[in-house]
Amino acid sequence: MLREMAREKQISTLKQNMEDRSVQMDKTEELEKPIDVRKEIAEAAKVSTGTLARFDKVQKERPDLVDEIVSIENEEADINTK
């Protein structure tokens, strides 16, 4: 008697796990496409992904140059707003 009850419980648990797995597989199929962060950043900056890649390379290799350019542009912006 106990053996039969244990067996039935095992089978029901296995069936439930199989249902859970199929539900999980369905959910993963419905996920959206991954986001291309580089593309999103380039679009926000209104430049191409190639231009963004070149900027990243310059920023990595010569951060002092990037800082200098940014400070010059900020100075020009201040002059234009006065």
C-alpha positions as CSV (number, residue, x, y, z in Angstrom):
1,M,0.0,0.0,0.0
2,L,2.7,2.5,1.0
3,R,4.8,1.5,-1.9
4,E,2.0,2.2,-4.4
5,M,1.3,5.6,-2.8
6,A,5.0,6.5,-3.0
7,R,5.1,5.4,-6.6
8,E,2.1,7.5,-7.5
9,K,3.6,10.5,-5.8
10,Q,6.9,10.0,-7.7
11,I,5.0,9.8,-11.0
12,S,3.0,12.9,-10.3
13,T,6.1,14.8,-9.3
14,L,7.8,13.7,-12.5
15,K,4.8,14.8,-14.5
16,Q,4.8,18.2,-12.8
17,N,8.5,18.7,-13.4
18,M,8.0,17.9,-17.0
19,E,5.2,20.4,-17.3
20,D,7.4,23.0,-15.5
21,R,10.2,22.4,-18.0
22,S,8.0,22.8,-21.0
23,V,6.6,26.0,-19.6
24,Q,10.2,27.3,-19.0
25,M,11.1,26.4,-22.6
26,D,8.1,28.3,-23.9
27,K,9.1,31.3,-21.9
28,T,12.6,31.4,-23.3
29,E,11.3,31.2,-26.8
30,E,9.2,34.3,-26.2
31,L,12.1,36.4,-24.9
32,E,12.9,39.5,-26.9
33,K,16.1,39.7,-29.0
34,P,19.2,40.8,-27.1
35,I,19.8,44.5,-27.1
36,D,22.9,45.7,-29.1
37,V,24.2,48.2,-26.6
38,R,26.8,49.7,-29.0
39,K,24.1,50.3,-31.5
40,E,21.8,52.0,-29.0
41,I,24.6,54.2,-27.7
42,A,25.6,55.2,-31.3
43,E,22.0,56.0,-32.1
44,A,21.7,58.2,-29.0
45,A,24.9,60.0,-29.9
46,K,23.7,60.3,-33.5
47,V,26.9,58.7,-34.9
48,S,27.6,55.4,-36.5
49,T,28.9,52.3,-34.6
50,G,32.2,52.7,-36.5
51,T,32.6,56.3,-35.2
52,L,31.8,55.0,-31.7
53,A,34.4,52.3,-32.0
54,R,37.0,54.8,-33.1
55,F,36.1,57.1,-30.2
56,D,36.4,54.1,-27.8
57,K,39.9,53.3,-29.1
58,V,41.1,56.9,-28.8
59,Q,39.6,57.2,-25.3
60,K,41.4,54.0,-24.3
61,E,44.8,54.9,-25.8
62,R,44.8,58.7,-25.2
63,P,42.4,59.7,-22.5
64,D,44.3,62.9,-22.0
65,L,43.5,63.9,-25.6
66,V,39.8,63.2,-25.1
67,D,39.8,65.3,-22.0
68,E,41.5,68.2,-23.8
69,I,39.0,68.1,-26.7
70,V,36.0,68.0,-24.3
71,S,37.3,70.9,-22.3
72,I,37.9,72.9,-25.6
73,E,34.3,72.2,-26.7
74,N,32.9,73.2,-23.3
75,E,34.8,76.5,-23.5
76,E,33.4,77.1,-27.0
77,A,29.9,76.3,-25.8
78,D,30.3,78.8,-22.9
79,I,31.4,81.5,-25.4
80,N,28.5,80.8,-27.7
81,T,25.9,81.0,-24.9
82,K,27.1,84.4,-23.7
